[in-house]
Amino acid sequence: MPLLKKEPDFFPDDFFSLSPDEYPWWVAHVASRQEKVLARFLHERSIPFYLPQAEKKTKRDGRTFTSYLPLFPGYVFIRGGRDARGQALRSNVIASSIDVVDQETLATELGQIAELQRSGAMLVPYTEIAPGDPVKITEGVFQGYIGTVVREKGTLRLLVTISLIRQSVLVDVSRDGVAPAPDPAHAAGREKTARR
């Protein structure tokens, strides 16, 4: 049972064959869980975008639910010049924008992702997590807990700290059950950038 119907991954249909001179690539880094909000905003204004999504099935109370999540959480790939960027920024969900220096490489890499999607390949989002990175547990009994990765060898060892008493404990968690946690300092910096 789908939680929400799948939205288009890209617009327009000829997105990948648009002229790079007329429609240069740039990337929007959006606020948490705002990728689809931005995609709808762009679609309504006929601004070309690519938001690759991956199917995720979860079981709850004996029922299977299907959702479609961004393959690259936090990012929407957009094509268009200054006018398109100005309109997109008025969506109020873009934390920052990234200029694309190597247009050809990004076009090739994203074209390969789109081709894999069309072929029916099962794409699974993978974010590299390294020791020292803050992460949030996304499933299981510890869901919602935030800690720091200590080591990764098959399973993660997560360091959970009680800062007030400067004590920590280690817990083993599955790699699939964690996601990068927002760095409060980094998030605050993005917020300041977005308000300018």
N, C-alpha and C positions, 0 to 999 in steps of 0.2 A: 504494500500500500504506500503510494508516494505521499510524503508529507506536503510537498508543494510540487507542482508540475515543473519539469525541466525548462529552464529559460534558454534562449539562444546563446551559444558560445561566442558568436561573432555577428556583426552587422556591418555592412550589407553582405549579400551573398557573394559578391566578388571582392571581398575584403582583401584577400591575399594578392590580388592582381591590380590593386590601385597603384597609381603612379607615385613612386617615392618622392618625386619633386613636389607634386601637388599635395600629397598626403604623407608628410614625414612622420616617423614613429616617435612617440614619447610614452613615458610610463607614469601612471598615477599611483601613488602610494596612499591608500585610503585608511580611514579610521577603522577600528575593529568591526568586522562583520558588515561592512558597508559596500562590498564589491558589487553585489546585485543591485543595490540602490543606485549606485553610480551607473551601472550598465543600463538600467531602465531610463535614467535621466538622459544618458547619451542617445539611446535609441529614439526617445521622444523627440530629440532635436536633430536626428539624422546625422549624428557624429559617429564615424566608424570606430569600432572597438572590438577587442578580443578578450574574452574572459573564459578560458578553458576550465571546464568543470569535470569532476570525477564523481562517479556514483558511489554512494556509501550505504550499505545495508546494516541496520541495527535491529536486534530482537529485544522486544519489551513485552512483558506479560503474554508470552507465547505468540506474539504477532511480529511479523517482519515489516519494518518501515524502510523506505528508500528515500534518501535525500541526495541532493546534488551540491557538492561543495567545491569552492574554487580550488583548482589544482595548485595555484600559487597564492596562498592566502595573503591578503593585503595589497595585491597588485592588479591593476587593469591596464591592458596595453591599448593605446589609443593612437589613431592616425589623424593628422590634421595640423594646420598651421596655427598662427597666433589667434585667429578668431575662434577656432575650435577649442583651443586651450582656455581662452578667456571664458567661453561658455561653460566648459567643464568645471572650471574652478568655482563657478557660481553655484555648483551643486552643494557646497558646504560640507562635503564628506572627504575631500582630498586633503590629506595632511601635508603632502609635499609632492612635487613633480620631479621626474628624472629625465634629463635630456639624453638622447641616444646618440652617442658619437659614431658608433659603427652600425649604421642603419642596415647594411647588407647582412651582417652576421645575425642580428636579432631577427630579421625577416626570415632567414634560413632556418634558424633554430625553432622559431614559433611555427613556421610552415611544417616542419617535421612533426611537432606535437599535434598539429591539426590533422596531418595525414595519418598519424597513429590513431587518433580519435575516429576518423572516418573508416579505418580498417576494422574498428571494433576492439582494438587492443584495450586491455584493462590497465588504466593508468592509476598509479597510487602515489599520492603526494609524499615526498620525502624531503624533510628539512634536516640538514646536517646539524647534529648536536655534538658539541665538544665539551670536554671537562671545563668547568668554570661557568658554563652557560646556565642562566636561570630557566627552569622549566616548570610547567604546570601539569599535574597528572589529570588526564582527561577521562579515565574510565576506571571501574573497579571501586573497591572500598575506600581508597584514598583519593577519589576524584575531588578535584578542587585544591588539593594541597600544592604548595609551591616550594621548590627546593632548588638546589644547585647540583649539576652533574659532577660526580667525582671521577667516574671511570665508566667506559663502555666496552663490554666484551660479551656480546650476546644479549645480556640484560644490563640495564643501567643501575648504577648505584647512585642513589639520590641522597644528598645531604639535606636534612631538614633541621633548621636552626631556630632555637628560641633565643633571639638576640638579647633580650633583657638579662638573662642569666649567663649568656655566652656559652651555651651548651648545645651540642648537636647530636643527632642520631643518623645512622645510615639505614636505608631501606632499599631492597632490590625491586625494581619495577620493569615491566616489559617496555621495549623501545616503542611499540605501537601505542602504548598507553600514555605517552607524554607529548606535549607540544611546547614550543618555545614560549616562555612567559614574557610579557612585555616588561622591558626594563624601565622602571619608573622615571629615571633620569632622562632616558632617550625619549620616552613618551612626552615628557614635559617639554623637551626641546622641539619635538615635532609640533606640539600645540602652539608654542610661541611662533614657529615659522608659519603655521596655518593662519594665525591671527593677523599677520602683517599685511 
